Amino acid sequence: MDATVTVTSVAEVGPDTYAIRFDTPAGFSAEPGQFVRLGTELDGETVSRFYTLSSPTTRDTFEVTVGIDPAEAGDFSAFLVGIEPGTEMSLAGPYGDQHYDGEGRVVVLAGGPGVGPAVAIAQRALDDGGTAAVVYRDDAPAHGTRIAALRDRGVTIHLLDDGAALTDAVADALTRADGEGVFVYGFDDFVADAEAAIAAAGGDPDAAKVENFG
């Protein structure tokens, strides 16, 4: 669908990382792990980017997590850094079929910006009565508060430095039980490492739901 959405809150959740929450327009529904296109007009030109949901539901509001590299930030990034409640943006979506779908146990492997869908999927699985594990690799982790809350609720959490091996963490997280869903979110190098770690742990990387950010 296409709609106009309004920012309801902005929070810094890590180094150069922001959680931006919007009101949910009538008729919009999405699952954690799906993504949307958000846009605005800058200097008379429409500019848009894709962002994966980091909220467990889209009831009333929804959230995306935006990481900004200061060395590569352009006009759109500068707009997002300065965004305030009440700002309107265009919305299109949702897109993607690599999302939570009621799995009784979820194992989410996240690299960098993959932390957004990771915390969303884990929280949703718990809220639905399931269990979860999260393996998150980044040298500057974000969403520390939500990760701590998930750990307090019994989620197995592995935090790895950027570049660290995934093999042991993935082996600990995977049970290979019926109904376990494995999800991978990150850039090319992380996806390759994650798929190799799944295979090394006796899992099936071809059965994992993978969203490669490029």
C-alpha positions in Angstrom: 0.0 0.0 0.0 1.0 3.6 -0.3 0.3 6.1 2.5 1.5 9.1 4.4 2.8 8.4 7.9 3.7 10.6 10.8 6.7 10.2 13.1 5.6 9.7 16.7 9.0 9.3 18.4 12.7 9.1 17.8 15.2 7.4 20.1 19.0 6.9 19.8 19.5 3.2 20.4 23.2 2.9 19.6 26.2 4.7 18.0 24.7 6.6 15.1 21.7 4.4 15.3 18.1 5.6 15.7 14.7 3.9 16.3 12.1 5.9 14.5 8.4 5.1 15.3 5.5 6.0 13.1 1.7 6.0 13.4 0.2 3.0 11.6 -2.1 4.1 8.7 -5.5 2.4 8.3 -5.2 -0.8 6.4 -1.4 -1.3 7.0 -0.2 -4.5 8.5 3.2 -6.2 8.4 5.1 -9.0 10.1 8.5 -8.5 11.8 11.2 -9.2 9.2 9.3 -7.4 6.4 10.5 -4.1 5.2 9.0 -0.8 3.9 10.0 2.1 1.7 10.1 5.5 3.4 10.5 8.7 1.5 10.5 12.4 1.6 11.1 15.4 -0.7 14.5 17.1 -0.6 15.2 20.1 -2.7 12.2 19.3 -4.9 13.3 15.7 -5.5 11.6 12.6 -3.9 14.1 10.4 -2.1 13.3 7.1 -0.5 15.0 4.1 1.2 14.1 0.7 2.4 14.0 -0.2 6.1 13.2 -3.4 7.9 10.7 -3.3 10.7 12.1 -3.5 14.2 8.8 -3.6 16.0 7.1 -6.9 16.8 3.7 -5.7 15.5 2.3 -2.8 13.5 -0.6 -2.3 15.9 -1.2 1.4 16.4 2.5 2.3 15.6 5.5 0.6 13.9 9.2 1.2 14.1 12.3 1.0 11.9 15.9 1.2 13.0 18.2 3.4 11.0 22.0 3.2 11.2 23.9 6.1 9.7 27.6 6.0 8.7 28.8 9.6 9.3 31.5 9.1 6.7 29.0 8.3 4.0 26.0 10.2 5.1 24.1 12.1 2.4 21.2 14.5 2.4 18.6 11.8 3.2 20.7 10.6 6.2 21.0 14.1 7.4 17.2 14.5 7.2 16.8 11.3 9.3 19.3 12.4 11.9 17.3 15.6 12.4 13.8 14.1 12.2 11.3 15.0 14.9 7.9 13.9 16.0 5.2 15.3 13.7 7.3 14.9 10.5 5.4 13.3 7.7 6.9 10.7 5.2 5.6 8.6 2.4 5.2 4.9 3.0 5.1 2.0 0.6 4.9 -1.7 1.4 5.2 -4.0 3.2 7.7 -6.1 1.1 9.5 -9.4 1.6 8.6 -12.9 2.5 11.5 -13.7 4.8 9.6 -12.9 7.9 8.2 -14.4 11.2 5.3 -16.6 10.5 4.3 -18.1 13.8 7.3 -20.4 14.3 7.3 -22.0 17.8 11.0 -21.3 18.2 13.0 -18.7 16.3 16.8 -18.4 15.9 17.8 -15.1 14.4 21.3 -14.5 13.1 21.9 -10.7 12.7 24.8 -8.7 11.4 25.0 -5.0 11.8 21.6 -3.5 10.9 20.0 -7.0 11.1 19.6 -6.3 14.8 16.3 -4.5 14.1 14.4 -7.5 12.7 16.2 -9.7 15.2 14.8 -8.0 18.3 11.4 -7.7 16.6 11.2 -11.4 15.7 12.4 -12.6 19.1 10.0 -10.4 21.0 7.1 -11.4 18.8 7.9 -15.1 19.2 7.9 -14.7 23.0 4.7 -12.7 23.0 3.1 -15.5 21.0 4.2 -18.1 23.5 7.3 -19.4 21.8 11.1 -19.3 22.5 14.0 -17.5 20.8 17.7 -17.2 20.4 19.6 -14.3 18.9 23.2 -14.3 17.6 24.2 -10.7 16.8 27.6 -9.7 15.4 28.6 -6.0 15.4 31.5 -4.0 16.7 29.2 -1.3 17.9 26.0 -3.1 19.1 22.6 -1.3 19.1 19.3 -1.9 20.9 21.1 -2.8 24.1 18.0 -2.1 26.2 15.8 -4.4 24.1 18.5 -7.1 24.0 18.7 -7.0 27.8 15.0 -7.3 28.1 14.9 -10.3 25.8 17.7 -11.9 27.9 15.6 -11.3 31.0 12.7 -13.1 29.4 14.8 -16.2 28.7 16.1 -15.6 25.2 19.5 -17.1 24.5 21.7 -14.1 23.4 25.2 -14.3 21.8 26.8 -10.9 21.2 29.9 -11.1 19.0 32.4 -8.5 17.9 32.5 -7.7 14.2 34.6 -10.2 12.5 34.2 -12.9 15.2 33.4 -16.5 14.2 29.8 -17.5 14.4 30.2 -21.2 14.5 30.1 -21.9 18.3 27.3 -19.4 18.9 25.1 -20.8 16.1 25.8 -24.4 17.3 24.6 -23.4 20.8 21.5 -21.6 19.5 20.3 -24.2 17.0 18.2 -27.1 18.4 17.1 -28.4 14.9 13.8 -29.3 16.5 10.6 -29.4 14.6 9.0 -26.0 14.3 12.3 -24.1 14.7 12.7 -21.3 12.2 16.1 -19.9 11.4 16.4 -16.3 10.1 19.5 -14.4 8.7 19.6 -10.6 8.3 22.7 -8.7 7.2 25.1 -7.8 4.5 26.8 -10.2 2.0 29.8 -11.2 4.2 27.7 -11.8 7.2 25.1 -13.9 5.3 27.9 -16.1 3.9 29.4 -16.6 7.4 26.0 -17.3 8.9 25.0 -19.9 6.2 28.4 -21.6 6.7 27.8 -21.7 10.5 24.3 -23.1 10.1 25.7 -25.9 8.0 28.6 -26.6 10.4 26.0 -26.9 13.2 24.1 -29.5 11.3 21.4 -27.2 10.1 20.1 -26.6 6.6 21.1 -23.1 5.4 18.8 -23.5 2.4 15.8 -23.8 4.7 16.7 -20.5 6.5 14.8 -17.3 5.8 17.5 -15.0 4.6 17.3 -11.2 3.9 20.6 -10.0 2.3 21.0 -6.2 2.6 23.6 -6.2 -0.3 
